[in-house]
Amino acid sequence: MADPALGDARREELVSELMAARRAVGMALRGGDAEAENAARARVDAAKRGLGERGDPWWDDGAPDFNRHMARNTPYAQWYRDQTRK
């Protein structure tokens, strides 16, 4: 989800760049060009960071962030165990 504080024009610009960068990754992969692939992946990362999909969170709901934690090491451990038993 993109940062809702972005203006419509900026969000559209970043989404357009993201799609172009993803196409460039595909072209580089099909062409076997590792240097172009790295450059295209850097463009994808920059666009995603601009959109707020990567990097520091743009939201602040006061809840602890358990991203990048194993579910068993979070308050969601029991919920996770229940899901895997099915």
Residue frames as a rotation matrix with the C-alpha (Angstrom) as fourth column:
MET 1
0.581 0.814 0.000 0.00
0.814 -0.581 0.000 0.00
0.000 0.000 -1.000 0.00
ALA 2
-0.231 -0.652 0.722 1.32
0.620 -0.670 -0.407 3.39
0.749 0.354 0.560 -0.94
ASP 3
-0.756 -0.108 -0.646 1.70
0.588 -0.545 -0.598 6.22
-0.287 -0.832 0.475 1.52
PRO 4
0.199 0.937 0.289 -1.67
0.980 -0.188 -0.066 8.01
-0.007 0.296 -0.955 1.46
ALA 5
0.371 -0.115 -0.922 0.11
0.291 -0.928 0.233 11.34
-0.882 -0.355 -0.310 2.02
LEU 6
-0.741 -0.620 0.257 1.50
0.410 -0.115 0.905 11.17
-0.532 0.776 0.339 -1.53
GLY 7
-0.177 0.661 -0.730 -0.29
-0.623 -0.649 -0.436 13.38
-0.762 0.378 0.526 -3.98
ASP 8
0.677 0.550 0.489 -2.08
0.010 0.657 -0.753 11.69
-0.736 0.515 0.440 -6.87
ALA 9
0.856 -0.372 -0.360 0.38
-0.466 -0.251 -0.848 12.99
0.225 0.894 -0.388 -9.47
ARG 10
-0.115 -0.957 0.267 3.44
-0.992 0.097 -0.080 11.83
0.050 -0.275 -0.960 -7.51
ARG 11
-0.033 0.170 0.985 1.89
-0.395 0.903 -0.169 8.42
-0.918 -0.394 0.038 -6.82
GLU 12
0.905 0.406 0.125 1.07
-0.029 0.353 -0.935 7.96
-0.424 0.843 0.332 -10.52
GLU 13
0.539 -0.791 -0.289 4.62
-0.769 -0.323 -0.551 8.98
0.343 0.520 -0.783 -11.44
LEU 14
-0.330 -0.700 0.634 6.12
-0.896 0.443 0.022 6.47
-0.296 -0.561 -0.773 -9.03
VAL 15
0.289 0.498 0.818 3.78
-0.157 0.867 -0.472 3.66
-0.944 0.008 0.329 -10.09
SER 16
0.962 0.031 -0.271 4.66
-0.270 -0.012 -0.963 4.34
-0.033 0.999 -0.004 -13.72
GLU 17
0.120 -0.992 -0.039 8.36
-0.939 -0.101 -0.328 4.20
0.321 0.076 -0.944 -12.88
LEU 18
-0.198 -0.138 0.971 7.84
-0.666 0.746 -0.030 1.00
-0.720 -0.652 -0.239 -10.89
MET 19
0.709 0.536 0.458 6.12
-0.026 0.670 -0.742 -0.71
-0.705 0.515 0.489 -13.82
ALA 20
0.807 -0.480 -0.343 8.83
-0.486 -0.211 -0.848 0.45
0.335 0.852 -0.403 -16.25
ALA 21
-0.136 -0.903 0.408 11.54
-0.990 0.113 -0.079 -0.78
0.025 -0.415 -0.910 -13.88
ARG 22
0.089 0.236 0.968 9.84
-0.379 0.906 -0.187 -4.17
-0.921 -0.350 0.170 -13.54
ARG 23
0.973 0.229 0.014 9.68
-0.060 0.315 -0.947 -4.47
-0.221 0.921 0.320 -17.34
ALA 24
0.441 -0.886 -0.145 13.38
-0.787 -0.304 -0.537 -3.58
0.432 0.351 -0.831 -17.44
VAL 25
-0.168 -0.449 0.877 14.14
-0.794 0.589 0.149 -6.37
-0.584 -0.672 -0.456 -14.95
GLY 26
0.548 0.478 0.686 12.34
-0.022 0.828 -0.560 -8.84
-0.836 0.292 0.464 -17.19
MET 27
0.949 -0.227 -0.218 14.15
-0.254 -0.142 -0.957 -7.66
0.186 0.963 -0.193 -20.30
ALA 28
0.100 -0.971 0.218 17.50
-0.978 -0.136 -0.156 -7.90
0.181 -0.198 -0.963 -18.53
LEU 29
-0.033 -0.049 0.998 16.72
-0.523 0.852 0.024 -11.41
-0.852 -0.521 -0.054 -17.32
ARG 30
0.832 0.404 0.380 15.66
0.104 0.559 -0.822 -12.53
-0.545 0.724 0.424 -20.79
GLY 31
0.830 -0.549 -0.097 18.81
-0.320 -0.327 -0.889 -10.97
0.456 0.769 -0.447 -22.24
GLY 32
0.643 -0.594 -0.483 21.10
0.729 0.668 0.150 -12.43
0.233 -0.449 0.863 -19.59
ASP 33
-0.033 -0.630 0.776 22.45
0.212 -0.763 -0.610 -8.95
0.977 0.144 0.158 -18.78
ALA 34
0.084 0.022 -0.996 23.39
0.958 0.272 0.087 -8.96
0.272 -0.962 0.001 -15.10
GLU 35
-0.856 -0.456 -0.244 24.48
0.504 -0.839 -0.203 -5.32
-0.112 -0.297 0.948 -15.07
ALA 36
-0.673 0.690 0.266 21.18
-0.310 -0.590 0.746 -4.14
0.671 0.420 0.611 -16.55
GLU 37
0.135 0.728 -0.672 19.30
0.467 0.551 0.691 -6.40
0.874 -0.408 -0.265 -14.15
ASN 38
-0.329 -0.341 -0.881 21.05
0.944 -0.138 -0.299 -4.85
-0.019 -0.930 0.367 -11.14
ALA 39
-0.998 -0.038 0.042 20.30
0.042 -0.994 0.103 -1.35
0.037 0.104 0.994 -12.42
ALA 40
-0.355 0.935 -0.011 16.65
-0.212 -0.069 0.975 -2.22
0.911 0.348 0.223 -13.04
ARG 41
0.127 0.377 -0.917 16.28
0.775 0.540 0.330 -3.80
0.619 -0.753 -0.223 -9.61
ALA 42
-0.729 -0.417 -0.543 17.73
0.661 -0.637 -0.397 -0.64
-0.181 -0.648 0.740 -8.07
ARG 43
-0.843 0.494 0.212 15.06
-0.304 -0.764 0.570 1.34
0.443 0.416 0.794 -9.94
VAL 44
0.033 0.865 -0.500 12.36
0.250 0.478 0.842 -0.98
0.968 -0.153 -0.201 -8.58
ASP 45
-0.163 -0.167 -0.973 13.68
0.971 0.146 -0.188 -0.50
0.173 -0.975 0.138 -5.06
ALA 46
-0.963 -0.238 -0.126 13.81
0.255 -0.956 -0.145 3.29
-0.086 -0.172 0.981 -5.44
ALA 47
-0.535 0.835 0.133 10.23
-0.328 -0.350 0.877 3.43
0.779 0.425 0.461 -6.73
LYS 48
0.169 0.606 -0.777 8.97
0.537 0.604 0.589 1.18
0.826 -0.517 -0.223 -3.93
ARG 49
-0.482 -0.399 -0.780 10.74
0.873 -0.297 -0.388 3.31
-0.077 -0.868 0.491 -1.35
GLY 50
-0.977 0.136 0.166 9.23
-0.089 -0.961 0.262 6.42
0.195 0.241 0.951 -2.89
LEU 51
-0.185 0.971 -0.151 5.78
-0.200 0.113 0.973 4.86
0.962 0.211 0.174 -2.66
GLY 52
-0.139 0.074 0.987 6.38
-0.979 -0.161 -0.126 3.93
0.149 -0.984 0.095 0.97
GLU 53
0.802 0.453 -0.391 6.28
-0.438 0.889 0.131 0.18
0.406 0.066 0.911 0.31
ARG 54
0.391 -0.756 -0.526 9.84
0.749 0.593 -0.295 -0.27
0.535 -0.278 0.798 1.58
GLY 55
-0.499 -0.662 0.559 11.97
0.143 -0.699 -0.700 1.55
0.855 -0.270 0.444 4.10
ASP 56
-0.990 0.111 -0.090 10.79
0.064 -0.212 -0.975 3.22
-0.127 -0.971 0.203 7.23
PRO 57
-0.307 0.948 0.086 7.06
0.952 0.306 0.031 2.92
0.003 0.091 -0.996 7.88
TRP 58
-0.766 0.130 0.630 5.00
0.085 -0.951 0.299 6.00
0.638 0.282 0.717 7.04
TRP 59
0.349 0.936 0.045 2.28
-0.035 -0.035 0.999 5.05
0.936 -0.350 0.021 9.49
ASP 60
-0.844 -0.516 0.145 2.33
-0.167 -0.005 -0.986 5.39
0.510 -0.857 -0.082 13.24
ASP 61
0.199 0.971 -0.129 -0.47
-0.210 0.171 0.963 3.51
0.957 -0.165 0.238 14.96
GLY 62
0.128 -0.228 0.965 1.48
-0.965 -0.254 0.068 3.06
0.229 -0.940 -0.253 18.18
ALA 63
0.946 0.234 0.223 1.46
-0.279 0.940 0.197 -0.74
-0.163 -0.248 0.955 17.87
PRO 64
0.054 -0.966 0.254 4.74
-0.416 0.210 0.885 -2.65
-0.908 -0.154 -0.390 18.13
ASP 65
0.434 0.002 -0.901 6.17
-0.898 0.080 -0.432 -3.70
0.072 0.997 0.036 14.78
PHE 66
0.286 -0.278 0.917 6.64
-0.321 0.874 0.365 -7.47
-0.903 -0.399 0.161 14.55
ASN 67
0.923 -0.049 -0.381 7.70
-0.371 0.139 -0.918 -7.40
0.098 0.989 0.111 10.93
ARG 68
0.184 -0.891 -0.416 10.71
-0.495 0.281 -0.822 -9.62
0.849 0.357 -0.389 10.29
HIS 69
-0.441 -0.220 0.870 10.05
-0.869 0.348 -0.352 -11.67
-0.226 -0.911 -0.345 13.42
MET 70
-0.857 0.207 -0.471 9.24
0.038 0.939 0.343 -15.36
0.513 0.276 -0.813 13.40
ALA 71
0.034 0.973 0.230 5.55
-0.403 -0.198 0.894 -15.76
0.915 -0.123 0.385 14.25
ARG 72
0.417 0.136 -0.899 6.44
0.574 0.727 0.376 -18.09
0.705 -0.673 0.225 17.13
ASN 73
-0.518 -0.685 -0.512 8.36
0.847 -0.325 -0.421 -15.22
0.122 -0.651 0.749 18.74
THR 74
-0.831 0.315 0.459 5.46
-0.221 -0.944 0.246 -12.77
0.511 0.103 0.854 18.70
PRO 75
-0.623 0.688 0.371 2.12
-0.528 -0.020 -0.849 -12.37
-0.577 -0.725 0.376 20.43
TYR 76
0.230 0.723 -0.652 0.66
-0.973 0.152 -0.175 -14.13
-0.028 0.674 0.738 17.37
ALA 77
-0.747 -0.662 -0.061 2.34
-0.664 0.748 -0.002 -17.45
0.047 0.039 -0.998 18.20
GLN 78
-0.560 0.594 0.577 -0.84
0.001 0.697 -0.717 -19.24
-0.828 -0.401 -0.391 19.31
TRP 79
0.468 0.728 -0.501 -2.77
-0.500 -0.250 -0.829 -17.97
-0.729 0.638 0.247 16.28
TYR 80
-0.033 -0.575 -0.817 0.03
-0.992 0.122 -0.045 -19.22
0.126 0.809 -0.575 14.02
ARG 81
-0.892 -0.278 0.356 0.07
-0.357 0.917 -0.180 -22.66
-0.276 -0.288 -0.917 15.70
ASP 82
-0.101 0.950 0.297 -3.70
-0.061 0.292 -0.955 -22.89
-0.993 -0.115 0.029 15.21
GLN 83
0.480 0.271 -0.834 -3.32
-0.780 -0.303 -0.547 -22.10
-0.401 0.914 0.066 11.50
THR 84
-0.331 -0.741 -0.584 -0.67
-0.913 0.409 -0.001 -24.75
0.240 0.532 -0.812 10.90
ARG 85
-0.721 0.107 0.684 -2.67
-0.313 0.831 -0.459 -27.54
-0.618 -0.545 -0.566 12.57
LYS 86
0.271 0.943 -0.193 -5.39
-0.600 0.009 -0.800 -27.50
-0.752 0.333 0.568 9.94
